[in-house]
Amino acid sequence: MNIEIEKISIITKLSKEDFLTLFIGQLPLEKAEIEKIRDLYYATYITFISSGVTPEDSWIAIRNLFISQETQIGERIKNGSS
């Protein structure tokens, strides 16, 4: 995943690689968390898009869901550990 985060557009449908890059490139994630993003969150993102939600709104919804559900990551960031 060598794509620069700034070059990824959430306006168009994200590939799985770009989707993962947006998370992995910015957060201290453990292997199990990366797998969950790849398997659960990306599948949910695709379901939103398939249901007619715009790619941008789908990304925002997933990001907000992730933040609300994965509080341990926020705690690690706050405590300065990974």
TAZI-V507550 format. One record per backbone hydrogen bond with DSSP energy under -0.5 kcal/mol. CO is the residue of the C=O (numbers start at 1). NH is the residue of the N-H. E is the energy in kcal/mol with one decimal. If there is no record, write none. Layout:
CO,NH,E + CO,NH,E
This chain:
4,7,-1.5 + 5,8,-1.6 + 8,10,-0.5 + 15,19,-2.7 + 16,20,-2.6 + 17,21,-2.3 + 18,22,-2.0 + 19,23,-1.0 + 20,23,-0.5 + 20,24,-3.4 + 21,25,-2.3 + 23,26,-1.4 + 23,27,-1.7 + 27,29,-1.3 + 30,34,-2.2 + 31,35,-2.3 + 32,36,-1.9 + 33,37,-2.2 + 34,38,-2.6 + 35,39,-2.9 + 36,40,-2.4 + 36,41,-1.7 + 37,42,-2.1 + 40,44,-2.1 + 41,45,-2.3 + 42,46,-2.5 + 43,47,-2.0 + 44,48,-2.3 + 45,49,-2.1 + 46,50,-2.7 + 47,51,-1.3 + 48,51,-0.5 + 48,53,-2.2 + 49,52,-1.9 + 54,58,-2.7 + 55,59,-2.5 + 56,60,-2.4 + 57,61,-2.4 + 58,62,-2.4 + 59,63,-2.9 + 60,64,-2.5 + 61,65,-2.5 + 62,66,-3.0 + 63,67,-2.4 + 64,68,-2.1 + 65,69,-2.1 + 66,70,-2.8 + 69,71,-0.6 + 70,73,-1.2 + 70,74,-0.9 + 71,75,-1.9 + 72,76,-2.0 + 73,77,-2.4 + 74,78,-2.5 + 75,79,-2.3 + 76,80,-0.7 + 76,81,-2.3 + 77,80,-0.9
